[in-house]
Amino acid sequence: MDVQKCQLLGEVEYAQHNFARLKPLLYSLDGKRWDGQVERAWFPTSGLVFSLSPELRYAASGSLWTFQVRPNERQGASEDGKDAFMTIQVKPATRFLHDMAPRDAEALRRLATIEGLEAVPLSGGLLLPETDDQWVLVLEFERGADDRFRVTNDRQLGHMRVLSGTPEMIAGISTADGRWALPILYSGHGSEMRNWRPPAALVEQLATDLRKWFPHAPNKARAAVAASALRDLAPVLDGLSVLRSPDTRAALDRAKGLIEDAERAGVDLDALVETLLAAPSIAAEIAAERERLRAALEEQARASVAELESAARARLDDELAEAQRKLTGDREALEAIRAETAEAERALEETKRRHRGETASFTKSLESLIARARSEPAAYAAEWLSRLGLSPGADLPAPEPVDPVPGAGVSIGEAELGRALMEVNPIQAPEPWFMVMDSAIRARELVVAIGPKARDIVEAWIARMCPLAVRVGASDPSILSLSDLIDGGARAGAAPLVGAIARARANPDRLVLALLDDVDISAGGFWLAEAARANRAAIGRLPANLLLVALVEDDAERFALADGRLGELFPMRFDGATLLPKPIADRGDRELALDLIQPPLRGLAVSDRVEALRAAATRVFGAEDVERLMNEFGAWTGWLKSGGARPSEETSLTAPLRIGADTMRKGDNNA
């Protein structure tokens, strides 16, 4: 049995505010009648159907609904205990009130519209039984102050549909507990209609029509009298049967007679008026009066037009004068703004000139300090420790030497970024992983490049984008926090990042990248997440133009990071990449413009990181690929930071990211 091609009837097992589960009871192949009972085995694994339909929100348990099904794509097919199907086209079922004794047409009308029913289903309609196997379809009830339910919709009262036949003929079969429900298609069981409106309302409508028919009749006074008579008659008809009783017929005949009398009176009066108008003297007087009225109206119109024209002209002159005054004032204000702008530009140029001089002086002083620190690191460190009132401690490892500062190259702007990346991309097409790494670096993510191919890929990016890059050794196992890396920490001038920080501060308008080379496996797990947050922070411990990238060529499986700490990083393993290194002829002659780097983040939430990566990726990817990258990165962060589902193996843009996370994860899930 292909249940996806069937119409189904089921009852609510339970329902909450966001989902529900239904138990299928009956099925129909063509929708015209219920063909049989549903077998539990058709709906693994518990015989229920999952639903996200808003109509089922807080639906009453046991209420009947019609629906179709499709495979439940929210859960994997291999997961035990999950419903294999979910609902579509959910509608409340219309039930037969078969346990109620049949009544004649008038008695059933009075019960449903005047006396009221004690209880009706909270959802769906009802079929009320008449004699001779007739069923009146009621789609909605209104609950009164006496807690009884009545049909009050005036539009529905005039067109109550009647179905003919027994429940077996109309519905086929009942549920196992004896409940009957209307099938989806029931048009073949009669088209008779009932008019349940009260007779008084019908006569009231006749009176209203009578007023509408004779609004301009010569004898409209008599028409008003006839309408008033009908209105006086209406309250007397409340206790009459619908339209078949003799007293109702007499009332309608009387209304018809009143209408015909009014029409005849109107015709006679019309003939009299035509005879009078045909008299020559009366016609002449009417024509003279018409001419006099026309002349008076023309004179009044000319006077009104002249007055209106004069007033409009005066108002237009006033508005023009006011507009001229405002225009003059705006011109004066514009001239003042231009003068202030020119003065501000002169002050800005003077400030820039003075700043360039101060920066050059500071750069020379700083370079001399760096040169001394490079040549005499121990003495320099001891001097600064003594200035701080500290005694030199045990021997500390010296920082990595920093190469001389190369001159500024030609800036790579947004328009040239994609072409510059393609020129040095060592990963053979079609994989876009080099562009993903570039977007992550520019979004201030701490990229942790993993594997034997990682160095070639990172060095290719540095060769074109950042001539001021500094290679920093990070293999010291005694580095346990970010404070051990920076110049303000416990190691002072001997910290590994001292040279990179100094270079960044000496060149505030150029990008500096510190490559944390050969990160120690045992110690890196302590400080990598902290370094990632500092790399992103708006008010952090690193200069805004300094970015960090970490490199781990082997043994990355020994990191065993917890998911929360791993989610702070951007690990990328390039084992699946095919490298095709490209020669870089203009190495160091060009560099990435600083404005292509995302500004430091004001918040460190996952949503802030996603938006920063989106802004960086937009510069090199099309809109569709940006959305794919955001969806894959969001799934990855949700997996590690929020305990979500593991990202699909079919992800293409962030495949190195997922593989890198598997390499560094703690536990049995490492790939």
CORUR-V691874 format. One record per residue. N is the residue number from 1. D_CENTER is the distance of its C-alpha to the mean C-alpha in whole Angstrom. Layout:
# CORUR-V691874
N_D_CENTER + N_D_CENTER
This chain:
# CORUR-V691874
1_38 + 2_35 + 3_33 + 4_30 + 5_32 + 6_33 + 7_32 + 8_32 + 9_33 + 10_32 + 11_32 + 12_29 + 13_31 + 14_28 + 15_25 + 16_22 + 17_19 + 18_17 + 19_19 + 20_23 + 21_26 + 22_28 + 23_32 + 24_33 + 25_36 + 26_37 + 27_36 + 28_37 + 29_37 + 30_37 + 31_36 + 32_39 + 33_40 + 34_40 + 35_42 + 36_42 + 37_41 + 38_38 + 39_39 + 40_38 + 41_38 + 42_36 + 43_33 + 44_33 + 45_33 + 46_34 + 47_34 + 48_30 + 49_27 + 50_23 + 51_21 + 52_17 + 53_18 + 54_17 + 55_20 + 56_22 + 57_21 + 58_24 + 59_26 + 60_30 + 61_31 + 62_34 + 63_32 + 64_32 + 65_29 + 66_29 + 67_27 + 68_27 + 69_26 + 70_24 + 71_25 + 72_23 + 73_21 + 74_19 + 75_23 + 76_25 + 77_28 + 78_31 + 79_29 + 80_32 + 81_31 + 82_28 + 83_27 + 84_28 + 85_26 + 86_23 + 87_23 + 88_22 + 89_23 + 90_23 + 91_26 + 92_28 + 93_32 + 94_35 + 95_38 + 96_41 + 97_43 + 98_46 + 99_48 + 100_49 + 101_52 + 102_52 + 103_53 + 104_54 + 105_52 + 106_53 + 107_53 + 108_49 + 109_48 + 110_50 + 111_48 + 112_44 + 113_45 + 114_47 + 115_48 + 116_45 + 117_44 + 118_44 + 119_40 + 120_38 + 121_35 + 122_32 + 123_30 + 124_31 + 125_34 + 126_38 + 127_41 + 128_44 + 129_47 + 130_50 + 131_54 + 132_54 + 133_51 + 134_49 + 135_45 + 136_44 + 137_40 + 138_38 + 139_34 + 140_34 + 141_36 + 142_36 + 143_37 + 144_40 + 145_41 + 146_44 + 147_41 + 148_42 + 149_40 + 150_41 + 151_40 + 152_39 + 153_37 + 154_39 + 155_38 + 156_38 + 157_41 + 158_43 + 159_41 + 160_42 + 161_42 + 162_45 + 163_45 + 164_48 + 165_49 + 166_49 + 167_46 + 168_47 + 169_48 + 170_44 + 171_42 + 172_44 + 173_44 + 174_43 + 175_41 + 176_43 + 177_43 + 178_45 + 179_41 + 180_41 + 181_38 + 182_37 + 183_36 + 184_34 + 185_36 + 186_39 + 187_40 + 188_44 + 189_45 + 190_46 + 191_45 + 192_47 + 193_45 + 194_46 + 195_47 + 196_46 + 197_46 + 198_49 + 199_53 + 200_52 + 201_49 + 202_50 + 203_53 + 204_51 + 205_49 + 206_53 + 207_54 + 208_51 + 209_51 + 210_55 + 211_54 + 212_52 + 213_54 + 214_57 + 215_55 + 216_58 + 217_61 + 218_64 + 219_65 + 220_61 + 221_63 + 222_64 + 223_61 + 224_60 + 225_62 + 226_61 + 227_58 + 228_59 + 229_61 + 230_58 + 231_56 + 232_59 + 233_59 + 234_56 + 235_56 + 236_59 + 237_57 + 238_55 + 239_57 + 240_57 + 241_56 + 242_54 + 243_55 + 244_58 + 245_61 + 246_64 + 247_63 + 248_59 + 249_61 + 250_64 + 251_61 + 252_59 + 253_63 + 254_64 + 255_60 + 256_61 + 257_65 + 258_64 + 259_61 + 260_64 + 261_67 + 262_64 + 263_64 + 264_68 + 265_68 + 266_66 + 267_68 + 268_71 + 269_70 + 270_69 + 271_72 + 272_74 + 273_72 + 274_72 + 275_76 + 276_76 + 277_74 + 278_76 + 279_79 + 280_80 + 281_81 + 282_77 + 283_76 + 284_77 + 285_76 + 286_73 + 287_73 + 288_74 + 289_72 + 290_69 + 291_70 + 292_71 + 293_67 + 294_66 + 295_68 + 296_67 + 297_63 + 298_64 + 299_65 + 300_63 + 301_60 + 302_62 + 303_62 + 304_58 + 305_57 + 306_60 + 307_58 + 308_55 + 309_55 + 310_57 + 311_54 + 312_52 + 313_54 + 314_54 + 315_51 + 316_50 + 317_53 + 318_51 + 319_48 + 320_49 + 321_51 + 322_48 + 323_46 + 324_49 + 325_49 + 326_45 + 327_46 + 328_49 + 329_47 + 330_44 + 331_46 + 332_48 + 333_45 + 334_44 + 335_47 + 336_47 + 337_44 + 338_45 + 339_48 + 340_46 + 341_44 + 342_47 + 343_48 + 344_45 + 345_45 + 346_49 + 347_48 + 348_45 + 349_47 + 350_50 + 351_48 + 352_46 + 353_50 + 354_51 + 355_48 + 356_49 + 357_52 + 358_51 + 359_49 + 360_52 + 361_54 + 362_52 + 363_51 + 364_55 + 365_55 + 366_52 + 367_54 + 368_57 + 369_56 + 370_54 + 371_57 + 372_59 + 373_56 + 374_56 + 375_60 + 376_61 + 377_58 + 378_60 + 379_62 + 380_59 + 381_57 + 382_60 + 383_60 + 384_57 + 385_57 + 386_60 + 387_59 + 388_56 + 389_59 + 390_58 + 391_61 + 392_60 + 393_59 + 394_59 + 395_59 + 396_55 + 397_54 + 398_54 + 399_51 + 400_50 + 401_52 + 402_50 + 403_51 + 404_52 + 405_49 + 406_49 + 407_49 + 408_45 + 409_44 + 410_43 + 411_39 + 412_36 + 413_34 + 414_30 + 415_32 + 416_34 + 417_32 + 418_31 + 419_35 + 420_36 + 421_34 + 422_35 + 423_39 + 424_39 + 425_37 + 426_39 + 427_37 + 428_37 + 429_35 + 430_32 + 431_31 + 432_29 + 433_29 + 434_31 + 435_28 + 436_26 + 437_29 + 438_29 + 439_26 + 440_26 + 441_29 + 442_28 + 443_25 + 444_27 + 445_27 + 446_30 + 447_31 + 448_33 + 449_35 + 450_37 + 451_40 + 452_43 + 453_41 + 454_38 + 455_41 + 456_42 + 457_38 + 458_38 + 459_41 + 460_40 + 461_37 + 462_39 + 463_42 + 464_40 + 465_37 + 466_39 + 467_43 + 468_43 + 469_42 + 470_44 + 471_45 + 472_45 + 473_46 + 474_44 + 475_47 + 476_48 + 477_48 + 478_49 + 479_45 + 480_43 + 481_41 + 482_40 + 483_42 + 484_45 + 485_43 + 486_43 + 487_46 + 488_45 + 489_46 + 490_49 + 491_50 + 492_50 + 493_51 + 494_52 + 495_48 + 496_47 + 497_44 + 498_46 + 499_47 + 500_44 + 501_43 + 502_46 + 503_45 + 504_41 + 505_43 + 506_46 + 507_43 + 508_40 + 509_39 + 510_39 + 511_37 + 512_39 + 513_38 + 514_40 + 515_40 + 516_40 + 517_43 + 518_44 + 519_42 + 520_44 + 521_43 + 522_44 + 523_43 + 524_40 + 525_38 + 526_39 + 527_38 + 528_35 + 529_32 + 530_34 + 531_34 + 532_31 + 533_29 + 534_32 + 535_31 + 536_28 + 537_29 + 538_29 + 539_32 + 540_34 + 541_37 + 542_37 + 543_37 + 544_34 + 545_35 + 546_36 + 547_34 + 548_35 + 549_35 + 550_37 + 551_39 + 552_40 + 553_42 + 554_43 + 555_43 + 556_39 + 557_39 + 558_41 + 559_39 + 560_37 + 561_34 + 562_32 + 563_29 + 564_28 + 565_30 + 566_29 + 567_26 + 568_27 + 569_28 + 570_27 + 571_30 + 572_31 + 573_34 + 574_35 + 575_37 + 576_36 + 577_36 + 578_39 + 579_41 + 580_42 + 581_43 + 582_44 + 583_46 + 584_45 + 585_48 + 586_47 + 587_46 + 588_45 + 589_46 + 590_42 + 591_39 + 592_36 + 593_35 + 594_34 + 595_31 + 596_29 + 597_29 + 598_26 + 599_27 + 600_27 + 601_24 + 602_24 + 603_23 + 604_23 + 605_20 + 606_18 + 607_15 + 608_18 + 609_20 + 610_17 + 611_16 + 612_20 + 613_20 + 614_17 + 615_19 + 616_23 + 617_22 + 618_21 + 619_24 + 620_26 + 621_23 + 622_21 + 623_18 + 624_17 + 625_19 + 626_18 + 627_14 + 628_17 + 629_18 + 630_15 + 631_14 + 632_18 + 633_19 + 634_16 + 635_17 + 636_21 + 637_20 + 638_18 + 639_22 + 640_24 + 641_22 + 642_21 + 643_23 + 644_20 + 645_21 + 646_24 + 647_22 + 648_23 + 649_27 + 650_25 + 651_23 + 652_25 + 653_24 + 654_24 + 655_27 + 656_30 + 657_27 + 658_27 + 659_31 + 660_32 + 661_30 + 662_32 + 663_35 + 664_34 + 665_33 + 666_35 + 667_36 + 668_37 + 669_33 + 670_35 + 671_35
